[in-house]
Amino acid sequence: MSRLDYERTVMGYHGCDKAVAESVLLGRCKLETSRNNYDWLGLGIYFWEYGPQRAMQWAVGVSQRRPERIREPAVLGGLIHLGFCFDLLDVRFTDYLRELFPMFRKTMTNRGVPMPRNEGLPGNPEELVLRKLDCALLNWAIPILEAQAGQKFHTVRGVFQEGEPAYEGSSIMRKSHIQIVVRDICSILGYFRPESLTDE
């Protein structure tokens, strides 16, 4: 696969606790890599591409469910150079995953590991927000392509339709977004404090 280097810089928004955002802005700490087995794009640091309001909604939701994790919801902006990007909006990468999936399934069987499945939250089984299958496949497949290409991926990018229809009869989902996961922190060129945001 040639020409995978994206000479493009985008603005991303990361939902977090206000204390974390302030510490990162002051250079006192770095954002932590998310390693949940249900993360949509595999391991890395998650940002909403050009989506500050969605980042705030997410932070508010976490603060309501897990106040010990986020006490005061905030959004941290990041300037991200996509670099060597595993872009799921590009058919090269979705075709690659399609081709590798049978090998992944065989690997799981040979290891005696149950095949992961994407799942919904309790009370909402239809909306598959716990992407255990997608996370496992990406974490397994990306190192294989990195070895073939002789290059580490800096970022992963994907689009997600999420939430209820925007209006009656619509196929446009209210929370649809593009998400970026940063696998190499050097791709984050700098941070900034967005304008004041409130959850709607």
Residue pairs with C-beta under 8 A, 6 or more apart in sequence:
1 92
1 96
1 145
1 148
1 149
4 84
4 85
4 149
4 151
5 83
5 84
5 85
6 82
6 83
6 84
6 85
6 87
6 155
8 81
8 82
9 79
9 80
9 81
9 82
9 189
10 49
10 50
10 79
10 80
10 82
10 180
11 49
11 50
11 77
11 78
11 79
11 80
12 47
12 48
12 49
12 50
12 77
12 78
12 79
12 80
12 180
12 182
13 47
13 48
13 50
13 51
13 52
13 54
13 55
13 75
13 76
13 77
13 78
13 194
14 31
14 45
14 46
14 47
14 48
14 55
14 75
14 76
14 77
14 78
15 48
15 55
15 56
15 57
15 58
15 59
15 62
15 70
15 73
15 74
15 75
16 31
16 59
16 70
16 74
16 75
16 76
17 59
17 69
17 70
17 71
17 72
17 73
17 74
18 71
18 72
18 73
18 74
19 71
19 72
20 29
20 31
20 74
20 76
21 74
21 75
21 76
21 193
22 74
23 29
24 30
24 31
24 76
24 191
25 76
25 191
25 192
25 193
30 185
31 45
31 76
31 185
31 188
32 45
33 43
33 44
33 45
34 43
34 44
34 45
34 46
34 181
35 43
36 135
37 116
37 132
37 135
37 136
38 119
38 129
38 130
38 131
38 132
38 135
39 46
39 131
39 135
39 181
40 131
40 134
40 135
40 158
40 160
40 179
40 181
41 88
41 134
41 135
41 138
41 156
41 157
41 158
41 179
41 180
41 181
42 134
42 135
42 138
42 139
42 142
42 156
42 181
42 183
43 139
43 181
43 183
44 155
44 156
44 181
44 182
44 183
45 181
45 182
45 185
45 188
46 179
46 180
46 181
46 182
47 55
47 78
47 80
47 179
47 180
47 181
47 182
48 54
48 55
48 58
48 177
48 178
48 179
48 180
49 157
49 177
49 178
49 179
49 180
50 178
51 177
51 178
52 75
52 77
52 194
52 195
52 197
53 197
53 199
53 200
54 175
54 177
55 75
56 73
56 74
56 75
56 197
56 198
56 199
57 175
57 199
57 200
59 70
59 73
59 74
59 75
60 73
60 199
62 69
62 70
62 73
63 69
63 70
63 71
63 72
63 73
73 199
75 194
75 197
76 191
76 193
76 194
77 191
77 192
77 193
77 194
78 182
78 188
78 189
78 190
78 191
78 192
79 188
79 189
79 190
79 191
79 192
80 155
80 180
80 182
80 187
80 188
80 189
81 154
81 187
81 189
82 154
82 155
82 157
82 180
82 187
83 154
83 155
83 184
83 187
84 149
84 151
84 152
84 153
84 154
84 155
85 153
85 154
85 155
85 156
85 157
86 93
86 138
86 142
86 145
86 153
86 155
86 156
86 157
87 93
87 156
87 157
87 158
88 94
88 156
88 157
88 158
88 159
89 157
89 158
89 159
89 178
96 141
96 145
97 137
97 138
97 141
100 137
100 141
100 144
101 137
104 136
104 137
104 140
104 141
105 115
107 140
108 114
108 115
108 116
109 115
115 133
116 132
116 133
116 135
116 136
117 132
117 133
118 128
118 130
118 131
118 132
118 133
118 134
119 125
119 128
119 130
119 132
120 126
120 127
120 128
120 129
120 130
121 127
121 129
121 130
127 162
127 163
129 162
138 156
142 153
142 156
142 183
145 153
146 152
146 153
152 183
152 184
153 183
153 184
154 182
154 183
154 184
154 186
154 187
155 180
155 181
155 182
155 183
155 184
155 187
156 180
156 181
156 183
157 178
157 179
157 180
157 181
158 178
158 179
159 176
159 177
159 178
159 179
160 176
160 177
160 178
160 179
161 173
161 176
162 173
162 174
162 175
162 176
162 177
163 173
163 174
163 175
163 176
164 173
164 174
165 171
165 172
165 173
165 174
166 172
166 173
166 174
182 188
